[in-house]
């Protein structure tokens, strides 16, 4: 059985503009990890990032006809994601003030049930590392997040960011070295 020919994002975006759901689903598949990684960097909450990504795709599908330049689909999509993130923050701050906890995410990721003191230490360390990641240049921040927080493989990251495997490995290597240096400087072991 032959594999269907590869279609560029802009071709899929144009087809989506004309109501082709399959084309849009392929765009979702291609962009989902990158979108999740960007949102997760801001929320530090996997469930919230998934919800916001879902909202982003629903909003994008509803307004796909307004996309004027299919070549800029990803930028357009990430802009919608940023707007959805801001709306989520506004809703949350209206519901419960400015409290933002990552305890649920840490509990989710832990292999054991930490004591309250361990959980507090993990939470503080996680927040510090996420802050360091957020401060890094975009070219390193997104691949690191996709690889180490999102669990994406090299092929997926390369495809979503439109970079070669060699470039990706270089970015990950330099980015990780930069992150380790910042962690050392911040006394994070």
N, C-alpha and C positions, 0 to 999 in steps of 0.2 A: 504494500500500500504506500503510495507516495504522500509525502508530507506537503500540505498546501504551501504555496510560495509565501515568503515573508513580506508583510505589508508594513510600510513605514507608518509611524505614529500619525503623521499628517494625513495620510490616506484614510486611516481608520477614523480619525477625527472628522474628516469631511463626510465619510459614510455615516458616522454617528449623527452629524448635523441633519442628515436626511432621514433620521429615524431608525437606522440600522442598530438594533440592540446587540447583536453579536459583535459588531465592530466595537461598540462601547465596552462590552464585557472584556474584550481582548485588551483594550486600553486600561481597564481596571486591573487586569492581571499584571500588566507590564508596570504599572505605577504604584501598586498597593504598598509594597515594602518601603519605597522611598517616601510616600506620603505618611505612612505610619511612623517611620523613623523621625521625620520632621516634627510631627505632632507630639510624639513621645518625648522628644527632647524638651519640649515646653511643659508638658503635663507631668512627666515622671510617673504616669499611671497608665498601665497597659490597657485596662478596660476602658478608661476614658478616651485614650488615643484611638482605640478601635471604634468606639461610638462616634467620635468626631470624624474619623475617616469615612464611616458609613454615611453620616450626614453630608459630608463633602461630596461623595459620589451621587447621592440622591439629588442634591442641589445642582450638581454639574449636569446630570441627565436632564433635569427639568429645564435647564437654561442653555443646553448645548447649542441651540439654534442661534444664540447670541454670540457665539464664538466667531469672531470675524477673521482671525488668522489661524487656520488649522496647524500651521507650523509652530505656533506658540501654545499648543494644547497644554503641555506640562506646566508652563508658567501660569497659565490661566487656571488650571486645576489647583496648583499650590496656593494661588491667591484666594480661591474659594475656600481651601482648607484653612488658611490663616483667618479668614473671616469667620468660619465656623468655630475655630478655636476661640476667637475673641468673644463670640456670642455665648459660648459655653462658659467662659470665665465670668462674663456678666451675669448669666443665670445663676451660677454657683455662688457668686459673691452676694447676690440678692437673697439667696436661700439661707446661707449660713455664715455670712460675713466673709472674712478673708482667710479662713482656716483652710490649709492645703496640706493633707497628710499623705505620706507614701507608705504607711504601715501595711496596708493591704497588699501593695506590690511586693514589699519585702517578704511578707509572710508567704506570698505566692511563690517566690523564688527560693526560699530557704528549704533545705533538705530536712531540717529538723525544726522543732518548735522552739524558737529562742525564748529565753527568759525576758522579762520586760527590760532589764538593763542591756542585754544583748541586742534586743530589737531597737532600743534607742540609739545604741552605738552604730548599728547597721544603717539605721535611717539617716543619721548624721553623716556617715561616710558616703552613703549613696547620694545624698543631696550635694555634698561637696564635689563628688566626682561628676555629677550631672552639671553642676555649675562650671567646673573646669571644661567639660565638653562644650558647653554653650559658649564659652569664651574663645574657643579655638576657631581658626578660619574655616569657613564653610567647606572648602575643598577637602578638609580632613574630618570635620565633624560628621557630615552625613555618611560617608563610607564606614566610619567607625561605629556609628549608631546602628546602621543597617546590619553590619557584620556581627557585632558583639552584643547588641541589645535586641535586634530584630531577628538574628539567627539566619540571615540570608547567606546563600553561598556566593562564591566569586562570580559565577556566570550570571546570576540574577542581578547582583549589584552592578556589574559591568554593563549589562543590557539596560537597566533602569537609569543609570547615570550616563550612558553612552560613552563609556571609556573602555580601553583595552584591558585585558587581564594584567599585563605588565604595568600599566599605569595605575591600576587599582592596587596591586600589590605594593607598589612604591608609595602610594598615598597612605595605605594602611600602615606600612612600616614606619614612615616618617611621622604620621599622626600618632601612632602608639608610642613612639619614642618621645614625642612632644608631650603627650599625656602623662607618661611615666615621669618625665622631668618635672612637670607641674605638680604631680602628686608628691614627688620627693620634696620639692620646694615647700609644699603645704603640709609636710609631715604626715602624709597618708600612706600607710603600709598596705 
